């Protein structure tokens, strides 16, 4: 769940191309599957459950605008983790973005239903997304956008090789890293915060 008790600040993170991505690890009874026709509302339900959207209708509007035009890509790129009863309870998407002639791999909408958090499902869908990028966007750096409200996820992204982007740039137009670091002081240990701040990089280090 988003931690809205702290101020919201934008964070962009990046890592190098994936090589030999690790297999996902799931709790007993859970499984992974790819998006299939008819899964729109399941995706909307997961995203709304973590307050990424205020209601299902807003989530549907986003989906119809940004994902529906690429319906053929979703079964290749959107991952679900399913509970033992088959219900979709977590998701992440191996998407892309364009910056001029530069094509970037982009992680989209990593979310886990609150009733199923703390089981490693976020890491599992992220592991599968990294495997997909290895095939779908080979040799490309991978980016994601997150925020201080998702500080638990930020720790996971760091452990998966992502590093915060320090500079405002065309690929990180709303970067607020210095302000984000100050906000995170209230929810991270000094060691965690130092590790996070010290590994910051510039976009030019990856886009050459």
C-alpha positions in Angstrom: 0.0 0.0 0.0 1.2 3.5 -0.7 2.4 5.3 2.4 0.7 8.6 2.1 1.8 9.7 5.6 4.9 11.3 4.1 5.3 13.9 1.4 5.1 12.7 -2.3 8.3 13.2 -4.3 9.1 11.7 -7.7 11.9 9.2 -8.0 13.3 7.7 -11.3 15.5 4.6 -11.2 17.6 2.9 -13.9 19.6 -0.2 -14.3 21.7 -1.8 -17.1 20.4 -4.4 -19.6 19.4 -7.7 -18.1 21.6 -10.7 -18.6 20.7 -14.2 -17.2 17.7 -12.9 -15.2 16.9 -15.0 -12.1 13.7 -17.1 -12.0 10.8 -15.8 -9.9 10.3 -17.3 -6.5 6.6 -17.7 -5.4 5.0 -18.7 -2.2 3.3 -22.1 -2.1 0.1 -22.2 -4.1 0.7 -19.0 -6.1 1.5 -18.9 -9.8 2.4 -16.5 -12.5 0.6 -16.0 -15.8 0.5 -13.5 -18.6 -2.3 -11.1 -19.5 -5.1 -12.6 -21.5 -8.1 -11.1 -23.3 -10.7 -10.1 -20.7 -8.1 -9.3 -18.0 -8.6 -5.5 -18.1 -10.8 -5.4 -15.1 -8.5 -7.7 -13.1 -5.6 -5.3 -13.8 -7.8 -2.4 -12.8 -8.8 -4.1 -9.6 -5.3 -4.7 -8.5 -4.2 -1.2 -9.2 -7.2 0.4 -7.5 -6.6 -1.9 -4.4 -3.3 -0.1 -3.8 -4.8 3.4 -4.4 -2.9 4.0 -7.7 -6.3 5.1 -8.9 -9.2 6.5 -6.8 -11.7 4.1 -8.4 -12.1 1.4 -11.0 -13.5 3.8 -13.6 -10.3 5.9 -13.5 -8.2 2.8 -13.8 -10.3 1.7 -16.8 -9.9 5.1 -18.4 -6.1 4.9 -18.1 -6.1 1.3 -19.5 -8.2 2.2 -22.5 -6.0 5.2 -23.3 -2.5 3.8 -22.7 -2.8 0.0 -23.0 -5.8 -0.9 -25.2 -4.2 0.6 -28.3 -1.4 -2.0 -27.8 -3.6 -5.0 -27.1 -1.3 -7.4 -29.0 1.6 -6.4 -26.7 -0.1 -7.0 -23.4 0.0 -10.9 -23.5 3.8 -10.6 -24.1 4.5 -7.9 -21.5 1.9 -7.8 -18.6 2.4 -10.3 -15.8 0.0 -11.4 -13.1 0.7 -13.3 -9.9 -2.4 -15.4 -9.0 -3.5 -16.6 -5.6 -4.2 -20.3 -5.1 -7.8 -19.8 -6.2 -6.7 -18.2 -9.5 -7.5 -14.6 -8.6 -5.0 -12.1 -10.0 -3.5 -10.4 -7.0 -0.3 -8.7 -8.3 0.9 -7.3 -11.5 3.8 -5.6 -13.3 4.4 -4.8 -17.0 7.5 -4.8 -19.2 6.7 -1.7 -21.2 8.7 0.8 -23.2 9.2 4.5 -23.8 10.7 6.7 -26.5 13.0 9.7 -26.0 13.5 10.9 -29.5 15.3 8.1 -31.3 16.2 6.4 -28.0 14.0 3.5 -27.0 13.9 2.7 -23.3 12.6 -0.4 -21.5 10.2 0.8 -18.8 8.8 -1.1 -15.8 5.1 -0.1 -15.4 2.6 -0.5 -12.6 4.1 -2.9 -10.1 1.3 -3.5 -7.6 0.3 -6.2 -5.0 -3.2 -6.4 -3.5 -2.9 -5.4 0.2 -4.3 -8.8 1.3 -1.4 -10.5 -0.4 1.5 -8.2 0.5 4.5 -9.4 2.4 4.7 -12.7 0.5 7.3 -11.7 -2.0 4.8 -11.3 -4.9 6.2 -7.9 -5.9 9.7 -9.4 -6.2 8.3 -12.3 -8.2 6.5 -10.3 -10.8 9.5 -8.0 -11.1 11.8 -11.0 -11.6 9.5 -12.2 -14.4 9.4 -8.7 -16.0 13.2 -8.6 -16.0 13.2 -12.0 -17.8 10.8 -10.5 -20.4 13.0 -7.5 -20.9 16.0 -9.8 -21.6 14.0 -11.1 -24.6 11.8 -8.2 -25.6 14.2 -5.2 -25.1 17.7 -6.9 -25.3 20.7 -4.7 -24.6 18.6 -1.7 -23.4 18.8 0.0 -20.0 15.7 -0.4 -17.9 13.9 2.5 -16.2 11.1 2.9 -13.7 9.2 5.7 -12.1 8.4 5.5 -8.4 7.9 7.9 -5.5 8.6 8.3 -1.8 5.1 6.9 -1.0 6.5 3.5 -2.3 9.6 3.4 -0.1 9.2 -0.3 0.6 9.3 -0.9 -3.2 12.3 1.4 -3.6 14.2 -1.0 -1.3 13.3 -3.9 -3.6 14.2 -2.0 -6.7 17.7 -1.3 -5.2 18.2 -5.0 -4.5 17.3 -5.8 -8.2 20.1 -3.5 -9.5 18.1 -0.3 -10.0 19.8 3.0 -9.0 18.2 6.4 -8.5 18.7 9.0 -11.3 20.2 12.2 -9.9 19.5 14.6 -12.7 16.4 16.1 -14.3 16.6 15.0 -18.0 14.2 14.2 -20.9 13.9 10.7 -19.5 13.4 11.9 -15.9 11.5 15.2 -16.3 10.1 15.3 -12.8 13.0 14.0 -10.9 13.1 15.2 -7.3 15.9 13.1 -5.9 17.4 15.6 -3.4 13.9 16.3 -1.9 13.1 12.6 -2.0 16.2 11.8 0.0 15.1 14.3 2.7 11.6 12.8 2.9 13.0 9.2 3.1 15.0 10.1 6.2 11.8 9.5 8.2 11.3 6.0 6.9 14.7 4.6 6.1 17.6 3.9 8.4 20.8 5.9 8.0 22.5 3.0 6.4 19.7 2.4 3.9 19.5 6.1 3.0 23.2 6.4 2.5 23.3 3.3 0.3 20.4 4.8 -1.7 21.9 8.3 -2.1 25.5 7.1 -2.8 24.5 4.9 -5.7 22.7 7.7 -7.6 23.7 8.0 -11.3 23.1 10.4 -14.2 21.1 9.5 -17.3 24.1 10.1 -19.5 25.9 7.2 -17.8 23.4 4.8 -19.4 22.3 6.5 -22.6 25.4 6.9 -24.7 
